[in-house]
């Protein structure tokens, strides 16, 4: 339903009030019409210093619930030598940090989810505009002369991870996508079950058909890095697993025990996203690649390939039943054979689920799929 002829053209741009950071520009770019009137999208953009003729990679950064465009996130990627753009997806002007995001007169639909907007035409609902904002930000970033349009990645946190899942399907120009927490199957057991119950079965089914990432993920053809925590309150492990299995593309998992859910350090700083980007956008060493994994009885096993030495393997397991968010997880060393590039561990007799982690010399973590017993 998105017109890529429109979205893949660089949008018109207006300067906003100074960002307060010398290296980051505040701007508005032209969004799609909402209720028949023009909109503008607020964003922060930064490009690192370059020598004449140098092309740099870029990152599109998508905030989650309660958030907006964040200057520190843009600066993080600039410090790594990347151009970066972070846009607001809810019609607000960012306060620069992690609060004080006020709506502006040219804003599109407010977020998040757009559950109360379902009776409006699809092109007036939040998911439609938010995905379009991500694609337009990409089009704008790649239009800047120092930026290499073939080397731009996408990452998003929470609702931003949700949007990254859809945008990766809608706009295949991204070099990769790294959703943090966000996934599909929101109608199964996500944090928004109350919203769906309040909507009623018919409207809930209509929202899921229109806007759930599970509808779009089978179309993704770019590499994806999936980052989540074992106890995420919004995007539980079963929905996450169903989601990452859908794209017929290369996938890498990084499942952290009790990873906090939030902007700032937890969602923006994972070393795995940086390493993934360095490999795909700068020919750096890739994350360890799990070439095979599975379970034989109560033994979990995997084989891997890695250019960076793998320093340890871990078994993570739970003996609990019930909602994933409430389960307690335990971590024990797993057997690591660096000569044959394998790892294995035996699950305790009372374990109900488990998986293996590999940790390389950079401290980056990659995970096998979790197995339920």
N, C-alpha and C positions, 0 to 999 in steps of 0.2 A: 504493500500500500504506500510505500515511500517512493517518491519520484527522484531517482538518482540523478537524472539530468539536472535537476535543481540543486540537489544536495551536494553533488560532486563539483560544483562550481564554487570558487572562493566567494564568500559573502561580503557585502558591503560592511565597512568598519567605521566606527566613530570612537574618538578618544574619550575616555572617562576621566574622572578626577584622578590625580596622581596616586599611585599605589602606596607611596610612602617608602618603597624599596627602590633604590637606584637602578637595580638590574631587572626589575619586573615592570612590564607595562600593563596598565588597566585599560580595558576597552569594552565596547559593545560591538557585537556583530549582528547582522540581520538574521532574524529567525523566521520561521514560517508563520503565516497569518493565523490568528486565533480569534474565533467569532467574527471573522471577516476583517479584522483590523491588523495592521502591521505589528510585529513584535521585534524586540531586540534582546540579545542574550549577553549577559555580563561575563567577562572572562579576564583572567590574568595570563599573560604570555611572557616568556623569557627565552632569549637566545644567547648562548654562551659566546664569549669572545672567540673570534675565528681569525685565521690568517687569510690573506687574499686567495680566493678560489676554493677554499676549504668547504666541504659539505659535511653537515653534522646530522646525526640521527635525531629522532624526535619521539616524544611521548604525549599521548592524550590521556588526561587524568580526570576521572569521573567520581565525584563525591557521592556519599550516601545520605541516608535520612538525617535530618537536622543539620546538614552541612551545606557547603557552597564551594565556590572556587577558593583555594587555599594558597596563599603566597609561599609558606614553607614547603609545600609539596612541589611547586614549580622550582623553587630554589634547590631542593634536593636533587632533582634531575639535572638542573643546570650545573651543579657542582660536579656532576659526573660527565659533563661534556655534551649533554643533550639539550636540544630545544624542547620546550614543554608548554602546553596550554592546559589550563584548568578552567572549565566553564561552569556557571550556575545553571541548573536544570529546572528551577522552580520559579523563575521570574523575579529573582532577588538580586540585589547588589551585595556582594560579599563584604564583610568587615575585614577581610584579609587573613584573619586567624580562624578560630573555631567557634565563633559566636558573632552576634550582631549582624544578621543577614536580613535586610529590610527589602520588602517588595518595592519595585519601581513602576513608573507609569506605563512602560512599554513591555511589561512582563507577560509571559504566556501563562498557561495553566499552572496552578500551585501543585506541589507534590504532597505525599508520595503515593505511588500506586494508582491513583486516579479512580479508586473504587466508587466514589460518589459521583463520578462524571460519566458513568457507563451509559446513561440514557442520551448523552450528547453524541453527535457524529464522531466516528473514530478520530478524524483529523482535528478535533477540538479537545481530545483527552490527553492527560499528562504523559502516558507512555509513548504515544506517537510523537509528541513534541520533544520529549527528553531524548529519545533515540535520534531524532533529527538534529538536535543540538550537538550531540556527540559527533555525528557525521559532518556537520557543518564546521565544527571546531577542527576536525581533521583536515577538511578542505582548506581552511584558513591557514593552518600551520604549514601545510605542504606548499602553500603559495609563496612563503617567504624565501628569498633567494638563498640564504645559507643552508636551508633545510633540504635534505635528500628525501624526496617524496616516496622513494622505494624502501626507506628505512624508518618507519614510524610504527611504534607499538601502542597498545591500548591497555590500560588497567583501570579498574574501578573497585570501590569499597562498598560492600553491603548493597543498598539499592544501586550503587554505581556498578557493582559486580553483576547484578541483574541486568542493567542496561548494556554492559559490555558483552554479555552473552548474546543479546539480540543484535547489537550493532555489529558484532563480528560476522553475523549471518547476512545482515543487510548490506554491509559495506566491505567487500572482500579486499579492499586496497590495504587494510592494515597488515603489517608483517606478522603480528601475533596478538593474542589477547590473553590477559591475566586477570580473570575475575577473582576477587578476594571475598570469601564467604558466599557471594551471590550465586544463585543457581535457579533451576526451574522446579516444576511440580509443587508450586506454592499451595495448591489446593489439597495436598496430602496431609501434611502435619507441620506446616510452617508457622511462623509467629502471627500470621494473618488469618488463621482459621476463623477467629471471631468475626472478622470483616466478611468473610464468605458466608458464614451462617446468618449474619444479619441481612445480607443481600438476598438470600433465598437461593434455592437450588438452580433455578433457571438463569438469573443474572450472573450467579457465580460461574456457571458453566460457560456463559457467554464471555465473561472476562478472561477466563482461562484459555479459551479458544483464540481470543484476540491477542492477549498480552502475556501469556506465560512463556518463559524462555524455552520450555520443552517443545513448543511448536516450531521454534526457529533453529534450535541447536543442530538438528540433522542437516542443515544447509551449510554449516561452518566448514570451511576447507583450510583454514589457517591453523598453525600450531597454537595450542592452548596450554597455559600453566594454571592449574586449579589450586588455590590456597584456601585452607579452611582450618577450623579447630574442631576437636572431637566433640565438644559440648556447645557448639554454637546454638544460641537460642532461636535464631531466625531461620537458619538454613541447615536442617539436620542431616546427618550422615546418609540416611537412606535416600533422601531427595537429591543430595549432592552426588551420590554414586549413580543414580539413574540419569542425572544430567550429564556427567562427564563421559558416560558411555555412549551418548547419542551422536556426537560429531564424528564423521568418518575421517578424522584428521589426527595428527600426532598429538598425544596428550602427555602431560607430566603432572604428577600429583605431589603436593606437599601438605601433609596432614599433621598439624601440631597438636600435641596433647594440651587441652585446656587453653588454647590460644584465645586471648582477649578479643572482644568484638569492638572495633571502634576506629575512628580516624586517628591521625597522628602516627605514632610509632607502630601500633599493631597492624593496621591495615595498609600503611603507605611504605613502611621501611623493610619488609621482608627481604633478606639477602637473596632469596631464590628468584625474586622478580628482577633484581639487578643482574644476577648471573644469566638469567634467561635472555634478557635484553642484550647483554654484552655478547652473547653467543650469536643471536640472530641478527643483530644490527651492527656488530663490530667484529665478528669472527673471533670472539673470545672463546675460551674453553666452555663447553656445554655443561649443564648439570648432569650428574650420573643418570644413565638411562637404564631403567629396569626392562630387560629383554624378555623375561618370563617370570611368572609368579603363580603361586597357587597353594593348595592345602592338601596334604595327604594324611587323612585321619586328623590328628591334633597337631601335626607338624606343619608350620608355615615355611615356605621356601621361596627363594628368588634367585635369579641370575642377573648380572648387570654388566654394563660397559661404561667406562669412565676414563676421561683424560686426566682429571684431577684425582689424586689418590683418595680413596674412601678410607676414612680413619676408624669408623666404628659402625656397628649395626645395632639396632634396638628392636626389641619386641614390646609392643604396646597392646595391652589387653584390658578387658573389663569382665567382671564376673556378675555384673548387674543385668537386670531385665528392665523393661519399661522405656519411657521416653529417653532419647539419646542425650538430651540436655542435662538430665539428672544423673547419668551414669558416672561412676568413679572409674578412672583409668590408672593403670599401673605400668611402669616401665622397667624393663630388665634388659641386661645385655643379651644380644643374640650372637650366635656363632658366625664369624666372618672369615671367609677364605679368600684372601686377596689374590692368591695364585690362580685359582679357578674362577674368581669373580662371582662368588655365590655367598648367600647368607641363609641361615635357617634358625628356627627356634621352635620348641615344643610349648604349646599352650597348656596351661594348667587344666586339670580335669574339670574344674567348675567354670572355666571361661565361657562367655557367651559371644564374644567377638574379639578380633585381634587383627593386627597388621604389623608389617615390618617397616622400619625407617633405615635409610642409609644416610650417613653424615660425612660429607667430604671435607677436605683440608681447609676449605673456605668457611666451614660451618653451615653450608647449605644442606637442607634436608629434602630428600625425595622419598616418596612412600609407595608401598604396594597398595593394592585395593584392600579395603577391610573385608574380612571374612566373618560371616555370622554362623553360629553353630546352633 
